[in-house]
Amino acid sequence: MITSIDFQNLTEDLKCYVILNNGQHVAERNYGIYNIQLYNVYGFYVEVYYLPGSEEIDQIIAVHSDEILELYLDSIDISDLFM
């Protein structure tokens, strides 16, 4: 298991590997030209910035702010919790 600081120090290829093998997709949002995917990885959150129209990743960032997480609240479907 790694910390968010350890994660940020990985190469982009290793970050992708960790997300694909240990990450759980949580939500997504759009910001400017980016489609941003939020993942839970080892108890911390990671944003993956994609350029629309391509499968190209522009950046991968470990999230350290609750303010960023609040941006995803409207996109999280919790309807299954009430069934």
C-alpha positions as CSV (number, residue, x, y, z in Angstrom):
1,M,0.0,0.0,0.0
2,I,1.2,3.5,-0.8
3,T,0.3,7.0,0.4
4,S,-0.9,9.8,-1.8
5,I,2.5,11.4,-1.6
6,D,4.2,8.2,-2.7
7,F,1.7,8.0,-5.6
8,Q,2.4,11.5,-6.7
9,N,6.1,10.7,-7.0
10,L,5.5,7.7,-9.4
11,T,5.9,8.0,-13.1
12,E,2.8,8.5,-15.2
13,D,3.0,4.9,-16.4
14,L,3.1,3.5,-12.8
15,K,0.3,5.8,-11.8
16,C,-1.9,4.3,-14.6
17,Y,-0.9,0.8,-13.5
18,V,-1.9,1.5,-9.9
19,I,-5.2,3.0,-10.9
20,L,-6.1,0.2,-13.3
21,N,-5.2,-2.5,-10.8
22,N,-6.1,-1.0,-7.5
23,G,-8.4,1.9,-8.2
24,Q,-12.2,2.1,-8.0
25,H,-14.0,4.6,-10.2
26,V,-16.1,6.9,-8.1
27,A,-17.4,9.8,-10.3
28,E,-16.6,12.1,-13.2
29,R,-17.0,15.7,-14.1
30,N,-16.1,18.1,-16.9
31,Y,-13.9,21.2,-16.4
32,G,-12.8,23.4,-19.2
33,I,-11.6,21.1,-22.0
34,Y,-11.1,18.1,-19.7
35,N,-13.2,15.1,-18.7
36,I,-12.0,14.3,-15.2
37,Q,-12.4,10.9,-13.7
38,L,-12.2,10.4,-9.9
39,Y,-10.8,7.2,-8.5
40,N,-10.4,5.9,-4.9
41,V,-6.9,4.3,-4.6
42,Y,-5.7,2.9,-1.3
43,G,-8.0,5.2,0.7
44,F,-7.1,8.5,-1.1
45,Y,-8.6,10.0,-4.2
46,V,-7.0,10.6,-7.6
47,E,-8.2,12.7,-10.5
48,V,-7.4,11.6,-14.1
49,Y,-7.6,14.4,-16.6
50,Y,-8.6,13.2,-20.1
51,L,-8.7,15.2,-23.3
52,P,-12.2,14.7,-24.9
53,G,-12.2,13.0,-28.2
54,S,-9.1,11.1,-27.4
55,E,-8.1,8.5,-24.9
56,E,-5.1,10.6,-24.0
57,I,-4.4,11.3,-20.4
58,D,-3.1,14.9,-19.7
59,Q,-2.4,14.6,-16.0
60,I,-3.0,12.4,-12.9
61,I,-3.2,14.1,-9.6
62,A,-3.7,12.9,-6.0
63,V,-6.5,14.9,-4.4
64,H,-5.7,16.5,-1.0
65,S,-8.7,18.9,-0.8
66,D,-12.3,18.4,0.3
67,E,-13.2,21.3,-1.9
68,I,-12.2,19.3,-5.0
69,L,-14.3,16.3,-3.8
70,E,-17.4,18.6,-3.4
71,L,-17.3,19.2,-7.1
72,Y,-18.3,15.6,-7.6
73,L,-21.3,15.5,-5.3
74,D,-23.9,16.1,-8.0
75,S,-22.6,13.3,-10.2
76,I,-22.7,10.5,-7.6
77,D,-25.8,8.4,-7.8
78,I,-27.0,7.2,-4.4
79,S,-30.5,6.1,-5.5
80,D,-29.6,2.4,-4.8
81,L,-29.1,3.2,-1.1
82,F,-32.8,3.9,-0.8
83,M,-34.2,0.7,-2.2
